[in-house]
Structure formats: C-alpha cells, structure tokens
Amino acid sequence: MGNLTEELDILKSELGTPDFDQHLDRMLLHYTSAEDKAQIAVAASDMLDSIGEEIHAVNEQIDTLTAVKGISEMISFKYIAEKYFQKSKSWFSQRLNGHTVHGKVCRFTEEELATLRFALQDISKKIGSLSI
C-alpha cells in the first residue's frame, strides 16, 4: 500500500464500484492508528456527502424535466428550442428524453437547465400578463 493520502485518492476513484468496499477493508486493516482511522472516516464521510449532493442535483434535474414533460401539450418546445437555445426542436427533444446520439446519452448541462428554467419563467410571466 502507498501512503494514506494516495490510498484515499484511489479509494475516491473507486466510489460506486465493487472494488470500493474491498479497498476500504484493506485500508482499515493496514492503517490501524487512531489518527489514520480518523482520517479515513473523515474522507469516507466526505465521499458520502458528495454522493448526497450529486443525488440531490440529479433529483432536481428529474423534477425539472418531469415538470417540463407534463406541460408538453400546452407549450411549443420548438419555440423554446429556437428562442432560448437557438437550437432545433429535435436537439431539445433529445436532451429532454435522454436519447442516445452517436453512442452518447444526451442530457441538459447545468447551464442549459438554468436556461430552461428561465425560459419557463419567462413564458409564465408573459402568459400571466395577458388580459383579455
């Protein structure tokens, strides 16, 4: 085994794989001092926190995309794609539905999700300001 810092970096790269648990078990057998175990515990806790943050971000994206899909019959995705993204309706649809294009799953980036949220708020304000 290398030094503890190097091992923690390797462990972090294995997060979410079957190798993670085995590596952590080996580390706990090798690094037995209270100081080492405390450092491992803090690093593992930080890794779990980062997973929680990633899950939260994914859940926010899912909520946004579910809401958008729910209004698909009420608004024009062609309008949103062209006006707010300067892209085609098919580009927008590929990202909204997670289609695979050229072997890669299409998703909105964080910046694109922010643009989408802005577009929906802008459209909502425009509709809300109408008086007939």
C-alpha positions in Angstrom: 0.0 0.0 0.0 1.1 3.6 -0.7 0.7 6.4 1.7 -2.7 7.1 3.2 -3.4 10.2 1.1 -2.6 8.3 -2.1 -4.8 5.4 -1.0 -7.7 7.8 -0.2 -7.4 9.3 -3.7 -7.6 5.8 -5.2 -10.5 4.9 -3.0 -12.4 8.0 -4.1 -11.9 7.0 -7.7 -13.4 3.6 -6.9 -16.5 5.1 -5.3 -19.6 3.3 -6.6 -17.8 0.2 -7.7 -17.4 -3.2 -6.1 -13.7 -2.5 -5.6 -14.5 0.3 -3.1 -15.6 -1.9 -0.2 -12.7 -4.3 -0.7 -10.2 -1.4 -0.8 -11.7 0.2 2.2 -11.5 -3.0 4.2 -7.8 -3.5 3.2 -7.1 0.1 4.2 -8.7 -0.3 7.6 -6.5 -3.4 8.2 -3.3 -1.7 7.1 -3.9 1.8 8.7 -4.6 0.9 12.3 -3.6 4.0 14.2 -6.4 6.2 15.7 -5.2 9.1 13.6 -5.3 7.1 10.3 -8.7 5.7 11.1 -10.0 9.2 11.8 -8.6 10.5 8.5 -10.2 7.5 6.7 -13.5 8.2 8.5 -13.5 11.9 7.5 -12.6 11.1 3.9 -15.3 8.4 3.7 -17.8 10.8 5.2 -16.9 13.5 2.6 -17.3 11.0 -0.2 -20.8 10.1 1.1 -21.7 13.8 1.4 -20.6 14.3 -2.2 -22.8 11.4 -3.3 -25.7 13.0 -1.5 -25.1 16.3 -3.3 -24.9 14.5 -6.6 -28.2 12.7 -5.9 -29.8 16.0 -4.9 -28.7 17.6 -8.2 -30.0 14.6 -10.2 -33.3 14.7 -8.4 -33.6 18.4 -9.2 -33.0 17.7 -12.8 -35.5 14.9 -12.8 -38.1 17.1 -11.2 -37.5 19.9 -13.7 -37.6 17.5 -16.7 -40.8 15.8 -15.4 -42.5 19.1 -15.0 -41.5 20.2 -18.5 -42.7 16.9 -20.0 -46.0 17.4 -18.1 -46.7 20.7 -20.0 -45.5 19.4 -23.4 -49.1 19.6 -24.8 -49.5 23.2 -23.6 -46.4 24.9 -24.9 -44.2 24.7 -28.0 -40.9 23.0 -27.5 -39.9 24.2 -30.9 -40.4 27.8 -29.7 -38.3 27.2 -26.5 -35.6 25.4 -28.5 -35.3 28.2 -31.1 -35.9 31.3 -29.0 -34.0 30.4 -25.8 -31.4 27.9 -27.1 -31.0 28.8 -30.8 -31.3 25.1 -31.5 -33.7 22.8 -33.2 -36.7 21.1 -31.7 -35.0 17.7 -32.2 -31.9 18.9 -30.2 -34.2 19.9 -27.4 -36.2 16.7 -27.5 -33.1 14.6 -27.5 -32.0 16.1 -24.2 -35.4 16.2 -22.6 -35.9 12.5 -23.3 -32.3 11.3 -22.8 -31.9 9.9 -26.3 -28.7 8.3 -27.3 -27.0 10.1 -30.2 -23.7 8.8 -31.6 -23.4 6.4 -28.7 -23.8 9.1 -26.1 -26.8 9.9 -23.9 -27.9 13.4 -24.4 -28.6 15.5 -21.3 -29.0 19.1 -20.5 -25.9 20.7 -18.9 -26.4 22.7 -15.7 -26.2 25.9 -17.8 -28.8 24.6 -20.2 -31.1 23.6 -17.3 -30.8 27.2 -16.0 -31.7 28.5 -19.4 -34.7 26.1 -19.5 -35.9 27.3 -16.1 -35.5 30.9 -17.2 -37.5 30.1 -20.4 -40.3 28.6 -18.4 -40.4 31.5 -16.0 -40.3 34.0 -18.9 -43.2 32.2 -20.7 -45.1 32.1 -17.4 -44.7 35.8 -16.9 -45.8 36.5 -20.5 -48.9 34.4 -20.1 -49.7 35.8 -16.7 -49.5 39.4 -18.0 -52.2 38.7 -20.7 -55.5 40.3 -20.0 -58.4 39.6 -22.3 
